[in-house]
Amino acid sequence: MTLGNLPYAVAFLIFLVGIYCALSSRNLMKAVFGFSISSYGINILFTQIGYVSGAGAPIYAAGREVVDPLVQAFVLTAIVVEFGLMMYILSLGVRMYEERGDMDISLLRRLKG
């Protein structure tokens, strides 16, 4: 593995740590933080994919290499979607704690109705 691939490996490692935290925990808050960490890894990966060494801002410049702004738009959209999803899950956790007094994910089944 070369140093050029290091950011990809770090992004993948952060993603795996987040998925492990989300799936191994029965506490809803820890699962939310795990999914949040995994989305950071995905955002780092997208940012690294869109990186072009020596390129400038995506403003018209004849004969100059520019960065693709589509990747930046994807990352910004992913951040906004993640924020909305996290707020929904956290509101579910608050409601669950009010009803049952615990944040155990297995209690979600008893909340319906």
Helices and strands as residue ranges (DSSP letters): G 3-5, H 6-24, H 28-50, H 69-100, G 105-111
